[in-house]
Every structure is written in structure tokens, then in C-alpha cells.
Amino acid sequence: MTQLLNDKMNAGFFAKMKGQGRSPLKVDAHSMIVGGIGGFITISLLTLLSNWSSALWLMAPFGASCVLAFGLWESPLSQPRNIIGGHFLSALTGLVMFHLFGTHFWSMALATSLAIILMMLTRTTHPPAGANPVLVMLAGSGWSFLLTPVLSGSLILVAAALVINNLDKRRKYPSFWL
């Protein structure tokens, strides 16, 4: 009896992992080109600013943010409040945890989980920002990291998304600000 019950529970559990149908993502050549151009311009701009100044303007999660901002610009996760707020909150969470507890497996895991909770709570969920606590802690970042590259870089990324997405007659960005 117990084995039958376990088998039935496991079947339902694993059945949920099968998925249904095909990917709903629709991609056309025009969107791919605009998305690629947007990512190229934004990362180039942030890299050039880093090279021309003594400040760091670029961090790896911005590459993933470009995928959302230029490839899935209509998604709620791609909107300005999510890009800026998500990166800011998650980096802040990583900095607080790093300066309180240092870099340990549990502090990085806790910082990431707290960042997810805070982004969801504030409706600023932005998946690329989930990497910020780990990045901050592995790099041993100081508090200035919050301003450059996090805040300044995300503001430039959003400004580029506003210009590039709206130059295309087929796009309207953002869907919302607040």
C-alpha cells in the first residue's frame, strides 16, 4: 500500500516536468537585428565609458539585461523599474551580506535568496540581477560598486533601451514606469 502511494506521488511529481507543447517565443529577423544592435551599442557604450574613465561602468549581468531589454522588451521583467530597481536591490543585498558575513557558501546563497524575495516584494524582479549578490561577494566589492557600475550602468542601459527600442516603429518601450 505504501509503495503504491509513493509510486502515485512520484508519477505526479515527474509528470509535471514533462512540459506541454512547444516554446511560445516568436522570433523574426527584424527583432533579432534590432536586439543585436541594441546589445552591441549598449555594451560598447558601457565598455568605452569604462576605458575612458577611472570608473567601472560594465558588469557581466548587463549582458543578460540587454537580452531582456532588446530581445523581450515587452516583458514586465524588461521594464525600467525592473532593470534599475532589480539591479540596485540585489547588489545592495549582496553588499550588506558581504560586509556583515563575508564570502561563504551560505552567505552567497542567503544573499541571492533575499535578493529574489526583495525584488518580488517590490515588483522589480529582473532575472539578470539575481547574479549581483554572487558577483559582489566573489569580487569583494565595496559600497561604491552600488553607484558604479550598478546604478550608473543600469541607467545607461535603460536610456539606450528607450532610444533604440523606440526608433523602431514596431516597438513601444517601456510598457510601464511604475
Summary of the structure (lengths in Angstrom):
residues: 178
radius of gyration: 19.4
end to end distance: 54.1
largest distance: 71.0
contacts: 553
relative contact order: 0.16
helix: 72%
strand: 0%
